[in-house]
Structures are given as structure tokens and as C-alpha cells.
Amino acid sequence: MRAIRRFTVRTVLPAPLADLDDLAHNLRWSWHPGTRAVFADLDAAVWEQVDGDPVAFLGALGPQRLEGLAADPEMVARVRAAASDLRAYREQPRWYQRQTAAALPASVAYFSPEFGVAAALPQYSGGLGVLAGDHLKAASDLGVPVVGVGLLYRAGYFRQGLDRAGRQTETYPVLDPDGLPLTLLREEDGSPALVGLALPGGRTLHAQVWVAQVGRVPLLLLDSDVPANDAAARAVTDRLYGGAGDHRLEQELLLGVGGVRALRTHARLTGSPAPDVFHTNEGHAGFLGVERIREHVAAGSSFAGALELVRSTTVFTTHTPVPAGIDRFERRTVEQYVRALDDAGDLPVADVLALGAEDQEGGDPLVFNMAFMGLRLAGRANGVSRLHGRVSREMFAGLWPGFDPQEVPIGSITNGVHAPTWVAPEMTALASRRMSPHDLATGSGWEDGGAISDTELWELRRRLRSRLVDDVRRRVRASWHQRGASSADLRWVDDALSPDVLTIGFARRVPTYKRLTLMLADPARFAALLLDEDRPVQVVVAGKAHPADEPGKRLVSELVAFADQHHVRHRIVFLPDYDMRMAATLYPGCDVWLNNPLRPLEACGTSGMKVALNGGLNLSVLDGWWDEWHDDDNGWVVPTADGVDDPDARDAAEAAALYDVIEQQVVPTFYDRDEDGTPRRWLAMVRHTLATLGPKVQATRMVADYVAHLYVPAAAAGAALAADDKAGAVALADWKARVRAAWPQVSVDHVDSGGVDDAPRVGDRLHVRAWVALGDLTPDDVEVQVLHGPVGPDDEIAAFGVAALRLDDTYEADRYGYAGDVELTATGPFGYTVRVVPRHEALTSVAETGLVTTAT
Ligand SMILES: *Cc1c(COP(=O)(O)O)cnc(C)c1O
């Protein structure tokens, strides 16, 4: 029988336990073991049965049980104490409240298509979402006033299973928002607050707004499954990354445009301040800038002035060095949607379309590129590791013709992970019992001879490994049941893996570049590693392939087929349905975390950081964060065959190198034991990892970097442009227009140099003079620069220094004379050139206007 209508009956808490509602609905429980302990102690069996999900827990307890607990003064006191601890966490000043920068943002809006906050709120597919969740949690811990903005997908991402043959299956269980840690945003009259978006064809896309409270940080999630919508509009937020074409575009319009509208509604209803910085996690939310431009234009700004206001306060973080990972829509379709959503006709549509135009060399004129729009709408942009910053500058260099990649205005802030979420509670408990907060924060408490002995550390590592082995057996058994095996067939699972064998983990999404199956390149050699009699290795693998990614799904099948073989199945397992819950046991339980992407396609990677925080060692190609922070003692580098073009040859070479490292370095170090069975060298590496990587890989470090390097400068720039009724923005836009119009007349007419003889030596000073025509511009509008450095055989100055030349008093025949010195600091071939670039105090980079004239 199918119900024609459904609703969820909510638990009524007895008054003495009323605080439980707050404790369950604030996701701080997900990183606060103390709060979880209160729930568990209320009823351990039910807590286990609901997999540690507080909202489900309260529903499952039932009125009688709750009344019984409400009569227990000790329990009531604990609940009240936990609630008051949460209130203190939310209200007391934290790190941010001690900052003294003049332009501290009052509020930062953080947009992301996915958020991985907890397994109980499954709104993520992988690293991008989990990073967004960690960003919010770390912002909360630091007291940074962030508001998250995303979508509520009714079926989240898919759940992965395996069929009998070992192929990935996908299911989409529909979530009931009332069973999630969410609260509906309501108007003062109690009705759901709605945001609306006009669509082509006279339709409207409505969405309600759910609020997930992440510690101090509210996360607004837009949900289009409301009665006011037609069937198609209701389905816009059906699944994460489920659709293509118009469906995807409508999701991104709802996230960007609807997200800004939701923020306005939220501010109106809660009295919270309007965001003064907008941060977009990847390009999917890029339309937020279009909406903000529309707001300014509706309030009287020109498009150009509005663009400056928006750019100055927008931060764009790019996450993919894979061009296929960028959203591109048909330009024509975007045009229809933009025309529709701006019912008052405020937006100059051609200017909006130009934001996403692929007008660089090799671009497609029929396409609207979301990453390009993201970069054009953001005054500040960054990649997510040092290497990824460099790769991104090259990848997007076409947007700034005339500038070398080193000057492309994309910086980098290396990702971090939220330690309270990802460190095993046993580890946190031991460390905080023995170490001072200072020794914990600096990592020095982990050093040898410190607070924790080798024996204790090794016992802890074994306990974590053992817990993983139990979890693996439970999951393998469940998976085989689902694949049709009977309990009698599954006795072998009781002995799958061992708590004393070197454990290597590999879990991540399965796009082909991550190379899930590289370890299978030489099956015989790999099996020999697993099955070694004295020094065996066991491997735990997990990962979901996107449902439309057939090659990725084939990789899953290959891996499963290998792991299904009788002679190795006790040493290698594939666990279906990788998620944050699995991760919480998997990361701490692994001795070694394997990462073998095709370099440099892994922008950062964060799972290895989470493993490191638990004392696991990384075994990784030099990509993402590992390229930056590996050293000889915190793990191992898998050598890469970077220049090799033939993909099969490259895979074979890198797989062979991987086996070599495991056989010659990893295995011997793990099994090298002293008399009492302790692996001293291994533990030295574990300590070194905890001590040196521990402080760096923190999400709080990452968020503090965003505050210092991006949020505060953006807020300052925005305030300057907005002051005096936006006078600064008008002036900047006018100045850019004037400079752009006059630029064709700018030229470097003549350059000469002196000061060195024909055999220059290190330490000599080269005296450079240049004569420059500026047309209608004045020297105040420009900077004349000498670029200098070592040159290659083709006269390219690969890594150059830049020095401003000063205006000489000579002015003749409409030309300005400039001069300056360059000290020769290195031996070998040297070259220089001279260029003119626009100069204005509000420019965030030399390349911002794209204008440059270089001597020829
Ligand atoms: C951390 C995490 C990821 C991201 O890991 P990468 O190393 O970036 O691939 C993906 N999924 C889950 C569940 C995670 O916790």
C-alpha cells in the first residue's frame, strides 16, 4: 500500500531533557566526543542501533524511555551540563574575536555544491564536500563568522553496493529532512521562508531553506522540493551531481542566485549581518556574483561599477587541474536563463555572458565556462596546494594574455583537515591526558622521550588497527550477503585481515586519474607481497565511481575481481559505500596510506592528512600537499615517470617503483622489531609525522590563512570601494575604462642600458633607460618596469624579477624617460626587457586589467 501523504511525527522531549534537542540539532556533536558520550550513556544499545545519529536516536527512544530518563537526576544534570558547554562554545570569544585587523569581515558567506559535515547529513560525494565541512567546523572553532550556503539534495549522492559479479550498483534512498539535523527557516508568521528564481517560459523555481547548525556556523541548504513548484522544479535538488545540461545549470543557478537570496532572507529573519566577503568553493556557485551585480545595478550602479564592488569582495578557490572537471554550459542556454532571472531587465546580458566566454586561444565561442566566470568575478583566487597553485596558473594563463604564468593572479592556500573530527577519540584522549596544550599544538609532545612511550604508542596503533579489522569483517560480511552469499559460505570472513599485519589503505573517489588499480599492474608481484609468510601486507580499498563514469566503474570491478580470489581474499578487501563513517575507522586503522594519482592531477588530497594525524605514514607520489610537506622521515615517495607520454608505460614504471618502495622500505621498517616486539624505526617515523605534519595539516591553520590572506584584504577592498556611496567603485571603473581606451597608444619606444662593460660580473649594476609614449595617459596611470633574470637558449626569461623604473625628469617629443638599476646577482646568461602596465592602488595584481605593453 502506498501512502498518498507523509509527514514525520516529531519527538516531544520531557521538559527536564529539553536541551537534548539543541544537542542533537547542533552538529558539534560530530566532533565533540563529550556530547556523543552523553547520548551513548542515555541508552547505549539504541545509540549503537542508530549508528550514532542523535536525531534518529531521539526518535528511537520513545516517550516512555524518555520519561524514565527525565526522572534520573544524574542524567538530567549531564544533559544540562553538555548544553551549557555548547552554549559557552557558541557564545564565548574565540581566536577571531582577538584579531585586530581594521577590516575584519562581519560575515563571510561560503558557497559549495556539497558539504560533508557528518555521515548523518549525507550531502557530499568526496573531498570537495568534506573539505567544505571541515572549513565550516574550523571556522566555528576559531570564531570566524562564516555562513555556509549549499543545496539540500533529497537523495544526497548515491549509495554504492556490489552485485554478484562484483560490479558497482547504485541506489538513491530518499532522505526525510525531518529526520536530519536541520531546522526549516520560517517567516515570522511561521510559514516556510521561500526564495524564488524566475525561469525561462514564465516558470518560477521556488526553494525553502534548511539550516544546519555547525557549531557557531549556520549552513543554509536550499531545497526545491516544495508544493509551490511544478514537478520539474521540485526535482532540481534531487541528487548531487546527478544530472547534466539544464538540470545541472538550474542547480547551479539555485545555488548561486538562490543562495544570495537565501542569505538576504536569513539575515532579515535572524538579524545577522550581511556578508561582506563571498567565498566560492569551486566554480559551481559562480552565479552568486551575477546576482550580486544585479542587486547593485538595481540599486543604481553601472554594470562596471557593480563588477568592481563584487570582484573586490569575492574569493574563488579552484580545485581541479583537470579541464574535464570544469562546468561548461551552452552559451545560448545561459543567455535564456539570465534573461529570465532578471525580470526587471537590470542586467546587460552581453556583459554577463562575457564573464564566462572562452575567448582565449583554443576556446569554444559557443560555450559558457563556469571557472572563467569564477575567476573574472573574483578579485582573489587560489588553488589548494603550492603545486596546484602553479598548475592552475598555467592552466588558466590564457585568461591573462601577455603575462607569464608566474604572474597569473592565482595564489594557493594548502588545504587542511579538522582534527577533532578526524583524530580517533582514543588518540585524542591519550594525547590530551599526557600533553600540555602547548606541546599538543606545536607537535613537540610527540617527540621521542616525550609524554608517551613507544610501547604505549604501539599498543594504541594496534588497537586502532584491530578496530579497523573488526569493521572490515562486518562490512565484508554485509557486502557478501548483499551479493547473495550465505552465512555458511562466509566463515572465511572471520579470519579476513589480521590486527598484526602491516595495513595499507587506499580510499577515494574513482575518477581514472586516481588510478585505483595501479597496485594490480603486476598481479603476481602484488600477490606475493600480500602472501609473504613472514612479513605479509594487507590492503583495504574503497571508493565510489560516479554513476556515469564507465571507465571508473570498470576499475572498481577489476579491483573487486582481484580481491574476490580465494588465495588473496584474506589479505585484500574492497569495502563498498565509502563515506565519512567508514573513513573514521579506516584512517586511524591504517599503517600506510597509499596515494598514486597521475601527477599533477591531484589538487591537494586530504585523506592522507587525516591518516597522518592518527599516526599513519603516507606512501604517495609527489602530488598535492605531499609534494610540499613530505620529508625523508614522514613516509615514502613513489617516484613518478612524469615525462613519459605513453600512459601504459607510465603506469607500468610507476607501479614497479611502488612495489620497490613497499618491498625494500615499507615492509622491512614495519617488521624490524626489537626484543619486546616494538618497531623502533617505524615508531620514530610515526612520531616525526605527528610532530611535524600535525600542526600543518590542520583546517584551523587553513582557515586562519584564508582570513589573513583573502578575507581581510577582500573586506578592506570592498569597504574602500563602497565608501561614500560607492564612490571608489565608480572611480575605479571609470579609471579602467579610460585606461583601456587609451592603451593602444601606449608604447615602449626605446630602451638602452649602460653601467656594465662587455664582460659584466656578479655585483655589477646594470643601468636601464626607457622612453615610453603614453598617449592620453599620465605617468600616474602606469608603472614602467624592467623584468630581468637568467635566460634560456631561446631568450626566454623563465623566472624573472620585476623592478619599477622611476620617472626621469626628461620629457621630450611626447615621450617620458624612465630609468633604474638592476644588480646582477647570478652568473650565466642574463636578459631583461621593459614593459608598461597600468597602476592603481585598488588593483589586486599586475595582470588584473589584462593590459600590458612590452618592448619589442
Ligand atoms: C577526506 C575524504 C575524502 C577526500 O580524500 P582525498 O584524499 O582528497 O581523495 C573523500 N571522502 C571522504 C569520505 C573523506 O573523508
The ligand as an SDF file (V2000), in Angstrom:
LIG
                    3D

 15 15  0  0  0  0  0  0  0  0999 V2000
   38.7450   13.1280    3.2700 C   0  0  0  0  0  0  0  0  0  0  0  0
   37.7330   12.4090    2.4930 C   0  0  0  0  0  0  0  0  0  0  0  0
   37.8130   12.3960    1.0940 C   0  0  0  0  0  0  0  0  0  0  0  0
   38.8820   13.1320    0.3380 C   0  0  0  0  0  0  0  0  0  0  0  0
   40.0700   12.3850    0.2720 O   0  0  0  0  0  0  0  0  0  0  0  0
   41.1330   12.6610   -0.9020 P   0  0  0  0  0  0  0  0  0  0  0  0
   42.4250   12.2640   -0.3060 O   0  0  0  0  0  0  0  0  0  0  0  0
   41.0940   14.1360   -1.1590 O   0  0  0  0  0  0  0  0  0  0  0  0
   40.7330   11.8450   -2.0440 O   0  0  0  0  0  0  0  0  0  0  0  0
   36.8450   11.6890    0.3900 C   0  0  0  0  0  0  0  0  0  0  0  0
   35.8630   11.0320    1.0170 N   0  0  0  0  0  0  0  0  0  0  0  0
   35.7600   11.0130    2.3610 C   0  0  0  0  0  0  0  0  0  0  0  0
   34.6470   10.2700    2.9910 C   0  0  0  0  0  0  0  0  0  0  0  0
   36.6810   11.7090    3.1420 C   0  0  0  0  0  0  0  0  0  0  0  0
   36.5600   11.7080    4.4670 O   0  0  0  0  0  0  0  0  0  0  0  0
  1  2  1  0
  2  3  1  0
  2 14  2  0
  3  4  1  0
  3 10  2  0
  4  5  1  0
  5  6  1  0
  6  7  2  0
  6  8  1  0
  6  9  1  0
 10 11  1  0
 11 12  2  0
 12 13  1  0
 12 14  1  0
 14 15  1  0
M  END
$$$$
